[in-house]
Amino acid sequence: MKINLKPLSEQVMVITGASSGIGLVTAKEAAKRDVRVVLAARNERDLGQAVEAIRADGGRAVYQVCDVADASQVEALAARAVAEFGGIDTWVNNAAVSIYGKCTEVPLEDMRRQFDVNYWGQVHGMLTAVKHLRDRGGAIINVASALADRAIPLQGNYCATKHAIKAFTDSLRMELEEEGIPIWLTLVKPSSIDTPLFQKAKTLLGAEPQPIPPVYAPEIVAHTILIAAERPIRDIIPGGMGKVGSMSEKLSPRLTDKYMERTTFDSQRTPVAASADRPSNLYQPVDHDGGERGQFQGRVRSFSASTEAVLHPRATVGILAGVTAAIRGIRAWRRNRDSRHSVSP
């Protein structure tokens, strides 16, 4: 089966969870590349402001208020894209909500709601996208997490939703490929990213949560998504530390358990107190989704060498070859210099 993905400048892209963080950054970057973008989320005010900003920069964008947990609203989102731009070429499933707390303490009702948004929201998106892309072809890009490969404490149900997304994505990809349907599914599994997800999360920790360092900029994930919209990529982990976690799970899961137990309970908490009833977006949107970046106080990495190596392997090989040649040249020069100096007059 040959997958022919259009150049970005010819695409219509639907992005869920587009009112903040990765979704918002991706929408803006896509619009700069002449993609016609349909932004979806629950927060209409923030969606409207995002579309206004994109249009002010010369981009083409519309928004649709959508709770992805409701399949009928996801269908309406697709209909809006078709009505406004004539079709869909790439569908990005990005919407998610977060809960912090021990597995034994998070209410079952909250767990089910999180699955409704994180897992069923992406299933609704995938199934709806397949209907619209079955004949014309295109890409479905699912934003999961590095936690789809390696679970951590205090986010057990979140990790479970991401594991479930990975499983459904892999199964659907094989089924479509076997049937010869020209749709490609990419699973993007970001490392810790500086987005407003954390300040909107429901927390039972007694403290405001934070991403586990090292933390990366959302632009790294947006860059990955836009490349996957043009070129079939099976799965990728933006941010090197997420890849380390995935590899450690495969090589030594028990040792990784022990390391996580020592480090991740404290590293997910900030010193700022927070009550369990402080505003979160689990059931309803908050007043303001927070924009592109979160409130992480440490260093945020704007570049990931491991991600670039996966996305641009030929260029990486060329750079490494050049560096290797330069090192060899320096070493040869030093040997010649030393040999000249060692010769007696």
C-alpha positions as CSV (number, residue, x, y, z in Angstrom):
1,M,0.0,0.0,0.0
2,K,1.4,3.4,-1.0
3,I,0.6,6.3,1.2
4,N,0.8,9.7,-0.6
5,L,0.5,12.5,1.8
6,K,0.0,16.0,0.5
7,P,2.4,18.9,1.0
8,L,1.4,20.9,4.0
9,S,0.5,23.9,1.8
10,E,-2.3,21.8,0.2
11,Q,-3.7,20.3,3.4
12,V,-6.7,20.8,5.6
13,M,-5.8,19.8,9.2
14,V,-8.1,19.2,12.1
15,I,-6.6,19.6,15.6
16,T,-8.3,18.7,18.9
17,G,-7.2,20.2,22.1
18,A,-6.1,23.3,20.1
19,S,-6.9,26.0,22.6
20,S,-3.6,25.7,24.4
21,G,-0.3,23.9,24.6
22,I,0.8,21.5,21.9
23,G,-2.4,21.8,20.0
24,L,-2.3,25.6,19.9
25,V,1.4,25.7,18.9
26,T,0.8,23.1,16.2
27,A,-2.2,25.1,14.8
28,K,-0.2,28.3,14.6
29,E,2.9,26.6,13.0
30,A,0.7,24.8,10.5
31,A,-1.1,28.0,9.5
32,K,2.3,29.6,8.9
33,R,2.9,26.8,6.3
34,D,-0.4,27.6,4.5
35,V,-2.3,24.7,6.1
36,R,-6.0,25.4,6.4
37,V,-6.6,24.7,10.1
38,V,-9.7,23.7,12.1
39,L,-9.1,24.2,15.8
40,A,-11.3,22.2,18.3
41,A,-11.6,22.4,22.1
42,R,-14.2,23.1,24.7
43,N,-13.1,26.7,25.5
44,E,-14.8,28.9,22.9
45,R,-13.2,32.2,24.0
46,D,-9.7,30.8,23.8
47,L,-10.4,29.1,20.4
48,G,-11.8,32.4,19.1
49,Q,-8.7,34.3,20.2
50,A,-6.4,31.7,18.6
51,V,-8.2,31.9,15.3
52,E,-8.1,35.7,15.3
53,A,-4.3,35.5,15.9
54,I,-3.8,33.1,13.1
55,R,-5.9,35.2,10.7
56,A,-4.1,38.3,11.7
57,D,-0.8,36.6,10.6
58,G,-2.4,35.8,7.2
59,G,-3.4,32.2,8.0
60,R,-6.7,30.4,7.3
61,A,-8.4,29.0,10.3
62,V,-11.8,28.3,11.8
63,Y,-12.8,26.8,15.1
64,Q,-15.4,24.4,16.4
65,V,-16.4,24.0,20.1
66,C,-16.1,20.2,20.7
67,D,-16.0,17.9,23.7
68,V,-14.2,14.9,22.1
69,A,-15.8,12.6,24.7
70,D,-19.1,13.1,22.8
71,A,-18.9,11.2,19.4
72,S,-21.6,13.4,17.9
73,Q,-19.6,16.5,18.6
74,V,-16.6,14.9,16.9
75,E,-18.8,14.2,13.9
76,A,-19.9,17.8,13.9
77,L,-16.2,18.9,13.9
78,A,-15.5,16.9,10.8
79,A,-18.6,18.3,9.1
80,R,-17.4,21.8,9.9
81,A,-14.0,21.1,8.3
82,V,-15.7,19.8,5.1
83,A,-18.2,22.6,4.9
84,E,-15.5,25.3,5.4
85,F,-12.6,23.8,3.5
86,G,-14.0,21.0,1.3
87,G,-12.4,18.0,3.1
88,I,-9.8,16.7,5.6
89,D,-6.2,15.6,4.9
90,T,-4.7,15.3,8.4
91,W,-6.5,14.7,11.7
92,V,-4.6,15.4,14.9
93,N,-6.0,13.8,18.1
94,N,-4.4,15.9,20.9
95,A,-7.1,16.6,23.5
96,A,-6.4,15.3,27.0
97,V,-7.1,15.9,30.7
98,S,-4.9,15.1,33.7
99,I,-5.4,13.8,37.2
100,Y,-2.7,13.6,39.9
101,G,-3.2,11.2,42.8
102,K,-2.6,7.7,44.0
103,C,-4.6,5.0,42.2
104,T,-6.4,4.1,45.4
105,E,-7.5,7.7,46.1
106,V,-8.7,8.9,42.7
107,P,-12.5,8.6,42.5
108,L,-13.8,6.1,39.9
109,E,-16.0,8.7,38.4
110,D,-13.0,10.9,37.7
111,M,-11.1,7.9,36.2
112,R,-14.0,7.1,33.9
113,R,-14.2,10.8,32.8
114,Q,-10.5,10.8,32.1
115,F,-10.9,7.7,29.9
116,D,-13.8,9.4,28.1
117,V,-11.7,12.3,27.1
118,N,-8.2,10.8,26.6
119,Y,-9.0,7.4,25.2
120,W,-12.5,7.6,23.8
121,G,-11.9,11.1,22.5
122,Q,-9.1,9.8,20.4
123,V,-11.1,6.7,19.3
124,H,-13.9,9.0,18.2
125,G,-11.4,11.1,16.3
126,M,-9.8,8.1,14.6
127,L,-13.1,6.5,13.6
128,T,-14.5,9.8,12.3
129,A,-11.3,10.6,10.4
130,V,-11.3,7.1,8.7
131,K,-14.7,7.8,7.3
132,H,-13.5,11.0,5.7
133,L,-10.0,9.8,4.6
134,R,-10.9,6.3,3.4
135,D,-11.1,7.3,-0.3
136,R,-8.9,10.3,-0.5
137,G,-6.2,9.1,1.9
138,G,-4.4,11.1,4.5
139,A,-2.8,11.0,8.0
140,I,-4.1,10.5,11.5
141,I,-1.7,11.6,14.2
142,N,-2.4,10.6,17.7
143,V,-0.7,12.5,20.5
144,A,-0.2,10.0,23.4
145,S,2.8,10.3,25.8
146,A,6.1,8.7,26.6
147,L,4.0,7.3,29.5
148,A,2.4,5.0,26.9
149,D,5.6,3.0,27.1
150,R,6.4,3.4,30.8
151,A,3.9,4.1,33.6
152,I,4.8,6.3,36.6
153,P,3.2,6.7,40.0
154,L,0.6,9.4,40.8
155,Q,-0.7,9.3,37.2
156,G,-1.8,5.7,37.0
157,N,-5.1,6.3,35.2
158,Y,-3.5,8.9,32.8
159,C,-0.8,6.3,31.9
160,A,-3.5,3.7,31.4
161,T,-5.3,6.0,28.9
162,K,-2.0,6.5,27.0
163,H,-1.3,2.7,26.9
164,A,-4.8,2.2,25.6
165,I,-4.3,4.8,22.8
166,K,-1.1,3.1,21.7
167,A,-2.9,-0.3,21.5
168,F,-5.8,1.0,19.5
169,T,-3.6,3.0,17.2
170,D,-1.4,-0.1,16.4
171,S,-4.4,-2.3,15.8
172,L,-6.2,0.2,13.5
173,R,-3.0,0.8,11.5
174,M,-2.6,-2.9,10.8
175,E,-6.3,-3.3,9.8
176,L,-6.2,-0.3,7.5
177,E,-2.9,-1.4,5.9
178,E,-4.2,-5.0,5.3
179,E,-7.3,-3.6,3.6
180,G,-5.3,-1.3,1.4
181,I,-6.8,1.9,2.7
182,P,-4.4,4.8,2.1
183,I,-4.5,6.2,5.6
184,W,-1.3,6.4,7.8
185,L,-1.4,6.5,11.6
186,T,1.4,8.0,13.5
187,L,1.7,7.8,17.3
188,V,3.5,10.7,18.9
189,K,4.7,10.1,22.4
190,P,6.0,13.4,23.9
191,S,8.3,13.5,26.9
192,S,7.6,16.1,29.6
193,I,6.4,19.3,27.8
194,D,6.0,22.8,29.1
195,T,2.2,23.3,28.6
196,P,-0.7,24.5,30.7
197,L,-1.9,20.9,31.1
198,F,-0.5,20.8,34.7
199,Q,-2.2,23.9,36.1
200,K,-5.5,22.6,34.7
201,A,-5.1,19.1,36.1
202,K,-7.1,17.8,39.0
203,T,-4.7,17.3,41.9
204,L,-5.1,15.2,45.0
205,L,-1.4,15.7,46.0
206,G,-2.1,18.8,48.1
207,A,0.3,20.7,45.8
208,E,0.4,22.0,42.3
209,P,1.8,19.4,39.9
210,Q,4.6,19.9,37.4
211,P,6.2,18.0,34.5
212,I,9.1,15.8,35.4
213,P,12.4,17.4,34.4
214,P,13.9,17.6,31.9
215,V,11.2,19.5,30.2
216,Y,10.9,20.4,26.5
217,A,9.2,23.1,24.5
218,P,5.9,22.4,22.8
219,E,7.4,23.5,19.5
220,I,9.4,20.3,19.4
221,V,6.2,18.3,19.4
222,A,4.5,20.6,16.9
223,H,7.5,20.3,14.5
224,T,7.2,16.5,14.8
225,I,3.5,16.5,14.1
226,L,3.9,18.7,11.0
227,I,6.6,16.4,9.6
228,A,4.3,13.3,10.2
229,A,1.6,15.1,8.3
230,E,3.7,15.0,5.2
231,R,5.7,11.8,5.8
232,P,4.6,8.4,7.2
233,I,6.2,7.9,10.6
234,R,5.0,4.9,12.7
235,D,5.8,6.3,16.1
236,I,8.2,8.8,17.7
237,I,9.1,10.2,21.1
238,P,9.8,13.9,21.0
239,G,12.3,14.7,23.7
240,G,15.3,12.5,24.5
241,M,14.4,11.7,28.1
242,G,11.1,10.0,27.1
243,K,13.1,7.7,24.9
244,V,15.4,6.9,27.8
245,G,12.3,5.9,29.9
246,S,10.9,3.7,27.1
247,M,14.3,1.9,26.7
248,S,14.7,1.4,30.4
249,E,11.3,-0.2,30.6
250,K,12.4,-2.7,28.0
251,L,15.8,-3.4,29.3
252,S,15.2,-3.5,33.1
253,P,11.6,-2.8,34.2
254,R,12.2,-3.8,37.8
255,L,15.2,-1.5,38.2
256,T,13.1,1.3,36.5
257,D,10.4,0.7,39.1
258,K,12.9,1.3,41.9
259,Y,14.3,4.4,40.3
260,M,10.7,5.8,39.7
261,E,9.9,5.1,43.4
262,R,12.8,7.1,44.5
263,T,12.4,10.1,42.2
264,T,9.0,10.7,40.7
265,F,6.9,11.2,43.8
266,D,8.8,14.4,44.7
267,S,9.6,15.5,41.1
268,Q,5.9,15.8,40.2
269,R,5.1,18.2,43.0
270,T,5.8,21.9,43.3
271,P,6.1,23.8,46.6
272,V,2.8,25.6,45.8
273,A,-0.2,24.2,47.8
274,A,-3.3,23.2,46.0
275,S,-6.6,21.9,47.2
276,A,-8.5,19.0,45.5
277,D,-11.4,21.4,44.7
278,R,-9.4,24.0,43.0
279,P,-10.5,24.6,39.3
280,S,-9.6,21.9,36.8
281,N,-10.8,21.1,33.3
282,L,-11.7,17.5,34.0
283,Y,-15.4,18.0,33.4
284,Q,-15.7,21.6,32.2
285,P,-13.2,24.0,30.6
286,V,-11.5,26.5,32.9
287,D,-11.9,30.2,32.3
288,H,-8.6,30.5,30.5
289,D,-6.7,27.5,29.0
290,G,-3.4,29.1,29.6
291,G,-1.9,29.7,26.1
292,E,1.1,28.0,24.6
293,R,3.4,27.5,27.6
294,G,2.9,26.3,31.1
295,Q,4.4,27.6,34.4
296,F,7.4,25.4,34.8
297,Q,10.0,27.3,36.7
298,G,13.1,25.4,35.5
299,R,14.9,25.3,32.2
300,V,12.9,24.3,29.2
301,R,14.8,22.7,26.4
302,S,14.0,24.1,22.9
303,F,16.0,21.4,21.0
304,S,16.1,17.6,21.1
305,A,19.0,16.0,19.3
306,S,17.5,12.5,19.5
307,T,14.2,13.8,17.9
308,E,16.1,15.5,15.1
309,A,18.1,12.3,14.5
310,V,14.9,10.4,14.0
311,L,13.2,13.0,11.9
312,H,16.3,13.8,9.7
313,P,18.5,10.7,9.7
314,R,20.4,11.5,6.5
315,A,21.3,15.0,7.7
316,T,22.3,13.6,11.1
317,V,24.5,11.0,9.5
318,G,26.1,13.8,7.4
319,I,26.7,16.0,10.4
320,L,28.2,13.1,12.4
321,A,30.4,12.2,9.5
322,G,31.6,15.8,9.2
323,V,32.3,16.0,12.9
324,T,34.1,12.7,12.8
325,A,36.2,13.8,9.9
326,A,37.0,17.1,11.7
327,I,38.1,15.2,14.9
328,R,40.3,12.9,12.8
329,G,41.8,15.9,11.1
330,I,42.6,17.6,14.4
331,R,44.1,14.4,15.8
332,A,46.3,14.0,12.6
333,W,47.4,17.6,12.8
334,R,48.4,17.1,16.5
335,R,50.3,13.9,15.7
336,N,52.2,15.6,12.9
337,R,52.9,18.6,15.2
338,D,54.1,16.5,18.0
339,S,56.3,14.4,15.7
340,R,58.0,17.5,14.4
341,H,58.6,18.9,17.8
342,S,60.1,15.5,19.0
343,V,62.7,15.5,16.2
344,S,66.1,16.6,17.6
345,P,67.8,19.6,15.9
